Amino acid sequence: MPAERRSTKAPRPVKTCPVCGRDFQWRKKWERDWPQVVYCSDACRRGTPR
């Protein structure tokens, strides 16, 4: 049997959306703008109720 591989990746940062209260993780596409990211989605950013 092959040896088990362990993940060496660090945990990704998490933020909480102020509109819906959901937690969302860092994404590669947000790498440059992560400090400015506040909402989990465009719908929450617009304030559209779900």
C-alpha positions as CSV (number, residue, x, y, z in Angstrom):
1,M,0.0,0.0,0.0
2,P,1.3,3.5,-0.7
3,A,2.1,5.8,2.2
4,E,-0.5,8.3,3.2
5,R,0.1,11.8,2.0
6,R,-0.5,14.7,4.4
7,S,-1.7,18.1,3.3
8,T,0.9,20.8,4.1
9,K,-1.3,23.6,3.0
10,A,-2.0,26.3,5.6
11,P,-5.6,27.0,6.5
12,R,-7.2,29.7,4.4
13,P,-8.4,33.0,6.1
14,V,-12.1,33.2,6.8
15,K,-14.4,36.2,7.0
16,T,-18.1,36.5,7.9
17,C,-20.5,38.3,5.6
18,P,-22.3,41.1,7.4
19,V,-25.6,40.6,5.4
20,C,-26.2,36.9,5.6
21,G,-23.9,35.9,8.4
22,R,-22.2,33.1,6.4
23,D,-18.5,32.4,6.6
24,F,-16.5,32.5,3.4
25,Q,-12.9,31.6,2.6
26,W,-10.1,33.3,0.8
27,R,-10.1,32.7,-3.0
28,K,-7.2,33.1,-5.4
29,K,-9.1,35.7,-7.4
30,W,-9.4,37.8,-4.3
31,E,-5.7,37.6,-3.5
32,R,-5.0,41.2,-4.4
33,D,-8.2,42.6,-2.9
34,W,-8.7,40.4,0.2
35,P,-8.5,43.3,2.7
36,Q,-11.3,45.1,0.8
37,V,-13.6,42.0,0.4
38,V,-16.5,42.4,2.7
39,Y,-19.4,40.4,1.2
40,C,-19.7,36.7,0.2
41,S,-21.5,37.4,-3.1
42,D,-22.8,40.1,-5.4
43,A,-26.3,39.5,-4.1
44,C,-25.2,40.3,-0.6
45,R,-23.2,43.3,-1.8
46,R,-26.4,44.7,-3.5
47,G,-28.5,43.9,-0.4
48,T,-30.8,41.6,-2.4
49,P,-32.9,39.5,0.1
50,R,-32.6,35.7,-0.3
